[in-house]
């Protein structure tokens, strides 16, 4: 598999969180016109960027 193809591979996994956090994330995602999954990816990407890990 080419390197670029590896980078684009999406790996599903289960994420457990409490109802209050889930509700807050759903509202935040809605406010920014993103899906919940998209919002979580956005948050994780920004955290990685901020910590200079990517």
Secondary structure, 3 states (H helix, E strand, C coil): CCHHHHHHCCCCCCCCCCHHHHHHHHHHHHHCCCCHHHHHHHHHHHHHHHCCCC
